[in-house]
Amino acid sequence: MVLLGRLGLETARIPHADRHGLVWLERGRLHAEDGTLRFVAAGSPTLSARDYAIPFQTLSLVLLGPGGSVTQDALRLLARHGTGLVAVGEGGVRLYSAPQLGPDDSTLARRQARLWADAGTRTTLARRMYAWRFGEILPDADLTVLRGIEGARMKESYRLLAQKFRVPWHGRRYDRADPAAADLPNQALNHAATAVEGAALIAVAATATIPQLGFVHEDSASAFVLDIADLARTSVTVPVAFAAARACLDDGRLLLEREVRRRAAEAFRKEQVIPALIDRIKQLLDGGG
């Protein structure tokens, strides 16, 4: 006789509110065995070599890192239980796939849409994010003025962090038509920003919020992702970029993008960046009224 729970039928689902979030897997094979999910790890700095039983019924999202593979049976089992799976770069510095994920209700997405649709609350939430970033409530409600203040604050942050990491700095310059033309620190910032946006995209996907509806950014299809990534710009993006730039200046054998991604992944793990961004999204929208 087959047990319903082992098949993963709808009646056996655990609500996402009662689940335990994320599990990170890398360098191994995820497969189904007798109605359960197993991951045979080859071994990595973060996961010892062994055969793991994965409690997928109690998870919201499985993050499959470099060197990971997954069978069709495993995907079917995950889908039947409403557990998402995405492929990510090391430590979450890239997101390569994003099916419908996150909670099994639309509460946060509906709240986000309602707050975004009202010009007053949209500005309030933009000011709240700026306050989180700079440790104070900025003295203006006009978004154009707020962006100007942000630009001046970031210019000073770049200067101070460049000084701290002993990186030659001549200002933020980025040519979208030719990114490689930038100097080493600016290239490092571009790579680090992409990595942190990957982490922010995971956080947005995990909360099932709407990437297009940003409160500070507006035109991008990933406007809300950029909003959330900016929350880590001074604490993660710039320090990772300048530390990698300094390392590459000291050792010409290092590849800049690889060094940035390695340091970003390490920072994500040590500082629990993605769980922190998920919490920020919930705080932002829960308190948005």
C-alpha positions in Angstrom: 0.0 0.0 0.0 1.3 3.5 -0.9 1.2 6.2 1.7 -0.2 9.6 0.6 2.5 11.6 2.3 5.2 9.7 0.6 3.7 10.4 -2.8 3.5 14.1 -2.0 -0.2 14.6 -2.9 -1.9 17.9 -2.2 -3.6 16.6 1.0 -0.2 15.9 2.5 1.2 19.5 2.0 2.5 21.4 5.0 1.5 25.2 4.8 4.6 27.4 4.0 4.0 29.4 7.1 4.9 26.3 9.1 8.0 25.4 7.0 11.7 26.1 7.8 12.8 28.1 4.8 15.8 27.2 2.7 18.4 24.4 2.3 21.6 24.9 0.4 23.0 21.9 -1.6 26.1 21.8 -3.9 28.4 19.3 -5.6 26.2 16.3 -5.5 23.1 14.6 -6.9 19.5 15.2 -5.8 17.2 12.2 -6.5 14.1 10.5 -5.3 14.2 7.1 -3.6 11.1 5.3 -2.4 9.1 8.5 -2.2 11.8 10.4 -0.3 14.3 12.9 -1.4 18.1 12.2 -1.0 21.2 14.2 -1.8 24.5 12.3 -2.4 27.1 15.0 -1.7 30.6 14.6 -3.2 32.0 17.0 -0.5 32.6 20.7 -0.5 33.8 23.3 2.0 30.3 23.7 3.3 28.9 20.2 2.9 30.6 17.0 3.9 30.6 14.0 1.6 27.7 11.7 2.5 24.2 10.6 1.7 21.6 13.1 3.1 17.9 12.6 3.6 16.2 16.0 2.6 13.1 16.8 4.6 11.5 18.5 1.6 8.0 18.6 3.0 9.2 21.1 5.6 11.1 23.3 3.2 10.0 26.3 1.1 12.9 26.4 -1.2 15.9 24.2 -2.2 19.0 26.1 -3.6 21.1 23.9 -5.8 24.6 25.3 -6.2 27.6 24.5 -8.5 28.3 20.9 -9.2 24.7 19.9 -8.3 22.4 17.8 -10.5 18.8 16.8 -10.0 16.6 14.0 -11.4 13.2 14.4 -13.0 11.7 12.3 -10.3 13.1 14.6 -7.6 11.6 17.6 -9.4 8.2 15.9 -9.6 8.3 15.1 -5.9 9.2 18.7 -5.1 6.5 20.1 -7.3 3.8 17.9 -5.7 4.7 19.3 -2.3 4.9 22.9 -3.5 8.6 23.0 -2.6 10.6 25.3 -5.0 14.0 24.5 -6.5 16.3 27.1 -8.1 19.8 26.8 -9.4 22.2 29.4 -7.9 25.8 30.4 -8.1 28.2 29.7 -5.2 26.8 31.2 -2.0 23.8 32.7 -3.9 25.7 35.1 -6.2 23.6 34.2 -9.2 20.1 32.9 -9.7 19.7 30.9 -12.9 16.1 29.8 -12.7 13.0 31.2 -11.0 9.7 29.3 -11.3 6.7 30.4 -9.2 8.1 30.2 -5.6 7.5 31.3 -2.1 4.4 31.2 0.1 1.3 29.4 -0.9 -0.8 32.6 -0.6 -0.5 36.0 -2.2 -0.6 38.1 1.0 2.8 39.9 0.6 2.4 40.4 -3.2 -1.1 41.9 -2.7 0.2 44.1 0.1 3.1 45.2 -2.1 0.8 46.1 -5.0 -1.5 48.0 -2.7 1.3 50.0 -1.1 3.0 50.6 -4.5 -0.2 51.9 -6.1 -0.6 54.7 -3.6 1.9 57.6 -4.2 2.0 58.4 -0.5 2.8 55.0 0.8 5.2 54.4 -2.1 7.2 57.4 -0.9 6.9 56.3 2.7 8.4 52.9 1.9 11.2 54.5 -0.1 12.1 56.7 2.8 12.0 53.7 5.1 14.5 51.9 3.0 16.8 54.9 2.9 16.5 55.2 6.7 17.6 51.6 7.0 20.6 52.2 4.7 21.8 55.4 6.3 20.7 55.1 9.9 18.5 58.2 9.8 15.3 59.5 8.3 16.2 61.7 5.4 14.8 65.3 5.7 12.6 65.3 2.5 9.7 63.4 1.0 10.4 64.1 -2.7 11.9 61.0 -4.4 14.1 63.1 -6.7 15.6 64.9 -3.7 16.1 61.6 -1.9 18.0 60.1 -4.8 20.2 63.2 -4.8 21.0 62.8 -1.1 21.6 59.1 -1.7 24.1 59.9 -4.5 26.0 62.3 -2.2 26.1 59.7 0.6 27.3 56.9 -1.6 30.0 59.1 -3.1 31.4 59.6 0.4 31.0 55.9 1.2 33.0 55.0 -1.9 35.7 57.4 -0.9 36.0 56.2 2.7 35.9 52.5 1.8 38.4 52.9 -1.0 40.7 54.6 1.6 40.1 51.7 4.0 41.0 49.0 1.4 43.8 51.1 -0.1 42.3 51.1 -3.5 42.9 54.0 -6.0 39.6 55.7 -6.5 38.6 58.4 -9.0 34.9 58.1 -8.8 32.1 55.8 -9.9 32.2 55.4 -13.7 30.3 52.8 -15.7 29.8 52.7 -19.5 27.0 50.3 -20.2 28.1 50.0 -23.8 31.6 48.9 -22.7 31.7 47.7 -19.1 35.3 46.4 -19.5 36.6 49.9 -20.2 36.2 50.8 -16.5 39.1 50.8 -14.1 39.7 47.9 -11.8 37.7 49.2 -8.8 34.7 50.1 -11.0 34.7 46.7 -12.7 34.8 45.1 -9.2 31.8 47.1 -8.2 29.9 46.0 -11.3 30.7 42.3 -10.5 29.8 42.7 -6.8 26.5 44.5 -7.7 25.5 41.6 -9.9 26.3 39.1 -7.2 24.2 41.0 -4.6 21.4 41.4 -7.1 21.4 37.6 -7.3 21.0 37.3 -3.6 18.2 39.9 -3.7 16.5 38.0 -6.5 16.5 34.9 -4.3 15.0 36.8 -1.4 12.2 38.3 -3.7 11.5 34.8 -5.2 11.4 33.2 -1.7 8.8 35.8 -0.5 6.8 35.6 -3.8 6.8 39.4 -4.0 6.7 41.2 -7.4 10.1 42.1 -8.9 8.7 44.8 -11.2 7.1 46.9 -8.4 9.9 48.9 -6.9 9.6 51.8 -4.4 12.9 53.6 -5.2 13.6 52.1 -8.6 10.9 52.4 -11.2 11.5 51.5 -14.8 13.4 48.2 -14.5 11.6 44.8 -14.7 13.6 44.0 -11.6 12.9 47.3 -9.8 12.0 45.7 -6.4 15.1 43.4 -6.7 17.3 46.5 -7.1 15.6 48.2 -4.1 16.4 45.2 -1.9 19.9 44.8 -3.3 20.6 48.4 -2.4 20.0 47.6 1.3 23.3 45.7 1.2 25.2 48.1 -1.0 27.3 49.8 1.7 27.6 46.7 4.0 28.3 44.0 1.4 28.6 45.2 -2.2 31.2 47.9 -1.8 33.4 46.2 0.8 33.4 42.9 -1.2 34.3 44.9 -4.4 37.1 46.9 -2.9 38.6 43.9 -1.0 38.7 41.9 -4.3 40.2 44.8 -6.1 42.9 45.1 -3.5 43.6 41.4 -3.7 43.9 41.6 -7.5 46.2 44.6 -7.3 48.4 42.7 -4.9 48.4 39.5 -7.0 48.2 39.8 -10.7 47.4 36.1 -11.1 43.9 36.5 -9.6 40.9 36.9 -11.9 38.8 39.8 -10.8 35.3 38.4 -11.4 36.2 35.1 -9.8 37.7 36.8 -6.8 34.6 39.0 -6.4 32.2 36.1 -6.6 34.3 34.0 -4.1 34.3 36.9 -1.6 30.6 37.6 -2.1 29.7 34.0 -1.5 31.8 34.0 1.7 30.1 37.2 2.9 26.7 35.8 2.1 27.3 32.7 4.2 29.1 34.5 7.1 26.7 37.4 7.4 23.5 35.5 6.4 22.7 38.1 3.8 19.8 36.3 2.0 17.9 35.5 5.2 18.4 39.1 6.3 17.1 40.4 3.0 14.0 38.1 3.3 13.4 39.5 6.8 13.7 43.1 5.4 11.1 42.4 2.7 8.7 41.2 5.3 9.4 44.1 7.7 9.0 46.6 4.8 5.6 45.3 3.6 4.2 44.2 7.0 4.8 47.7 8.4 4.0 49.5 5.2 0.6 50.8 6.2 
